[in-house]
Each structure stands twice: as structure tokens, then as C-alpha cells.
């Protein structure tokens, strides 16, 4: 428990600094320094299985209350997304897919939206200087490591969101749930504050009662 005060202090500092960091963060692709690390056979197999399912992104809404909550989240998020995507059908399909993949990976909807905003500004074909691709700026080595090796598929919306969410979930598990460290690992800047601050600041704007 001796590390608890340091952790609390760090999170408080993140909250205070996040908005300033976001305003200074240029809107371009940023995940280019994501680091390729050796994975155990068990981890590689588990991640491969997690990205292999090609099921369509159909939200599972079992009750009327869940359906209403999803509709409200869609409407609110779509309105905000208009800044980045003009066509309402494109916004609907993107949000439906993001809902499905974030829920599937056990991630907060606002967290994934904030990460996509920082990584690519919601540009489907964004490419970083190091070759990271798509909405969540997935590095091509992931396609070779846990996918079928077809790098071009990282521009496919559901494939990109699937990979990005699975990878972020993996990093969260590896960091024991520490979001600050997991975001740094996702960006290849583990332990440094600017990138996690930018994502957390962006996340705040996407928060909703359904998250």
C-alpha cells in the first residue's frame, strides 16, 4: 500500500493537466512508435483468437431499457461526431461498430472514442510516419503477429477497431489495470505523460451515462 499515495497523486495530476495537454496535441496520427514485443505462445494464441471472429457488429440489447440507452448514446455521440464525419449513415455504422468492439473487449466507450480522436481524428485511412494505420493506428506488425498477415485489412473499419481494442485490453491486463501505463504502452511512450493526458482529456468530452 505504500505506493497508493503516489498513484493517487499521479492521477490527480493527470486530471489537472489533461485539458491543457489536449489543446497542445496536434491532430495527426500519433501511434507510430508502438513497440513490437515478443509474446508468449499462449498470449499470441489468445490474442489471435480474439481478433479472428468475423461476426458483424450487432449490439446485444436484451431489454427495452438497453435499447433506449443505446439509442440515446448513438444520438449524443453522432451529434458530436459530426465535426469529423459528415454523413449520418457513416457515423451510425462507425458508432455501432465501436460499441460492439469496445463492449467485446470490456473497454469504456468514451475511452475508445477518446483514443481514436487523438490517434487519427476519426480518419479511416490515417497513416503515421512509422506506418501505423487506420482509426486506432494499429502497427502492421500486429497483423503478422496475431492476424493473417494481411496489412491492408487494417484499413477495414471493424478489423481496425477490433485489433485496437484487443491490443489496448492486452496492455491494460499487462499493466494490472493501470490506464496511464497501458495508454503509454499503446503509444510506445510508456511512463511519459503527454499521450495518456491527451487521451484522457479527449475521453471526458465523450462521456455519457452509457459508458
C-alpha positions in Angstrom: 0.0 0.0 0.0 3.0 2.3 0.2 2.6 3.2 -3.5 -1.0 4.3 -3.2 -0.4 8.0 -2.4 1.9 8.2 -5.4 -0.7 6.6 -7.6 -3.4 9.0 -6.4 -1.1 12.0 -6.8 -0.3 10.9 -10.4 -4.0 10.5 -11.3 -4.8 13.9 -9.8 -2.0 15.5 -11.7 -3.3 13.8 -14.9 -6.8 15.2 -14.4 -5.5 18.7 -13.8 -3.1 18.7 -16.8 -5.3 16.8 -19.3 -7.2 19.7 -20.8 -4.0 21.7 -21.4 -2.3 18.7 -23.0 -5.2 18.1 -25.4 -5.2 21.6 -26.7 -1.5 21.3 -27.4 -1.8 17.9 -29.1 -1.8 18.3 -32.9 -4.5 16.4 -34.9 -2.5 13.8 -36.8 -1.6 10.2 -36.5 0.5 9.5 -33.4 0.9 5.8 -32.7 3.9 5.3 -34.9 6.3 4.4 -32.1 4.3 1.5 -30.8 6.8 -1.2 -29.9 6.8 -4.8 -31.1 7.5 -7.0 -28.2 7.9 -10.8 -28.0 4.7 -12.6 -26.9 4.5 -16.0 -25.3 2.8 -18.7 -27.4 -0.2 -18.6 -25.0 -0.7 -14.9 -25.2 -0.2 -14.8 -29.0 -2.8 -17.6 -29.4 -5.3 -15.8 -27.1 -4.9 -12.5 -29.0 -5.2 -14.3 -32.3 -8.4 -15.9 -31.2 -9.7 -12.5 -30.0 -9.3 -10.9 -33.4 -10.3 -13.9 -35.5 -14.1 -13.7 -35.1 -15.6 -12.0 -38.2 -19.1 -11.6 -36.7 -21.0 -8.5 -37.8 -21.0 -5.7 -35.3 -24.5 -6.1 -34.0 -25.0 -4.7 -30.5 -26.6 -7.1 -28.0 -29.5 -5.3 -26.5 -31.7 -7.6 -24.5 -34.1 -5.2 -22.9 -36.1 -2.2 -23.8 -34.0 -0.1 -21.4 -30.8 -1.3 -23.0 -32.2 -0.4 -26.4 -33.2 3.1 -25.2 -29.8 3.7 -23.6 -28.0 2.6 -26.8 -30.2 4.9 -28.9 -29.5 7.9 -26.6 -25.8 7.2 -26.7 -25.9 6.9 -30.5 -27.7 10.2 -30.8 -25.4 12.1 -28.5 -22.2 10.6 -29.9 -23.4 11.1 -33.5 -24.0 14.8 -32.9 -20.5 15.3 -31.6 -19.0 13.1 -34.3 -20.5 15.4 -37.0 -17.3 17.5 -36.7 -15.3 14.6 -38.1 -17.8 12.7 -40.2 -20.5 14.5 -42.3 -22.6 11.5 -43.5 -25.1 10.3 -40.9 -25.0 6.7 -42.1 -21.2 6.6 -41.9 -21.5 8.0 -38.3 -24.1 5.4 -37.4 -22.1 2.5 -38.8 -18.9 3.7 -37.1 -20.5 4.1 -33.7 -22.3 0.8 -33.9 -19.1 -1.0 -34.7 -17.2 0.9 -32.0 -19.9 0.0 -29.4 -19.6 -3.7 -30.4 -15.8 -3.9 -30.3 -15.4 -1.8 -27.1 -18.0 -3.9 -25.3 -16.5 -7.1 -26.6 -13.1 -6.1 -25.2 -14.5 -4.8 -21.9 -13.5 -1.2 -22.6 -15.2 2.1 -21.9 -16.9 3.6 -24.9 -15.6 7.1 -24.1 -12.1 5.8 -23.7 -12.1 4.2 -27.2 -13.6 7.3 -28.7 -11.0 9.5 -27.0 -8.2 7.3 -28.2 -9.5 7.3 -31.8 -9.8 11.1 -31.7 -6.2 11.5 -30.5 -4.8 8.8 -32.7 -6.4 9.6 -36.1 -9.0 12.3 -35.6 -11.5 9.7 -36.9 -9.8 9.3 -40.2 -10.2 5.8 -41.6 -7.1 5.9 -43.8 -4.8 7.7 -41.5 -1.1 6.6 -41.6 1.6 7.6 -39.2 5.2 8.3 -40.2 6.0 4.8 -38.9 3.2 3.1 -40.8 0.5 2.7 -38.1 -2.8 2.5 -39.8 -6.5 3.5 -39.5 -8.7 4.8 -36.8 -6.8 3.2 -33.9 -3.4 3.4 -35.6 -2.6 -0.2 -35.5 1.0 -1.1 -36.4 1.4 -3.6 -39.3 3.4 -6.0 -37.2 0.2 -6.8 -35.3 -1.3 -8.2 -38.5 1.7 -10.5 -38.8 1.8 -11.4 -35.1 -1.8 -12.2 -34.3 -3.6 -11.8 -37.6 -3.5 -13.3 -41.1 -0.6 -11.1 -42.1 -2.7 -9.0 -44.5 -1.8 -5.5 -43.5 -4.2 -3.9 -45.9 -7.1 -5.1 -43.8 -6.1 -2.8 -41.1 -7.9 -0.1 -43.0 -11.2 -2.1 -42.7 -13.3 -0.4 -40.1 -14.3 -3.4 -37.9 -10.9 -5.0 -38.3 -9.1 -1.9 -37.2 -11.3 -1.3 -34.2 -11.1 -5.0 -33.3 -7.3 -5.0 -33.3 -7.1 -1.7 -31.5 -9.5 -2.7 -28.7 -7.9 -6.1 -28.3 -4.4 -4.6 -28.1 -5.5 -2.0 -25.6 -7.2 -4.7 -23.5 -4.0 -6.7 -23.6 -2.0 -3.7 -22.4 -4.4 -3.0 -19.6 -4.2 -6.6 -18.4 -0.4 -6.5 -18.7 -0.3 -3.3 -16.6 -2.7 -4.6 -14.0 -5.4 -2.2 -14.9 -3.2 0.9 -14.8 -4.7 3.0 -17.6 -1.9 5.6 -17.6 0.7 2.9 -18.2 -1.5 1.0 -20.7 -2.0 4.0 -22.8 1.7 4.8 -22.8 2.4 1.3 -23.9 -0.2 1.6 -26.7 1.6 4.7 -27.9 5.1 3.4 -27.3 5.7 6.1 -24.7 5.2 4.1 -21.5 5.8 6.2 -18.4 5.5 9.5 -20.2 2.6 11.8 -19.5 1.6 13.7 -22.8 -0.1 10.9 -24.6 -2.2 9.5 -21.7 -3.1 13.1 -20.8 -4.3 13.8 -24.3 -6.5 10.6 -24.5 -8.0 11.1 -21.0 -8.8 14.7 -21.9 -10.5 13.6 -25.1 -12.3 10.9 -23.3 -14.0 13.5 -21.0 -15.9 15.0 -23.9 -17.3 11.6 -25.0 -18.5 10.6 -21.5 -22.2 9.5 -21.4 -24.4 7.8 -18.9 -23.9 4.7 -21.0 -20.2 4.0 -20.9 
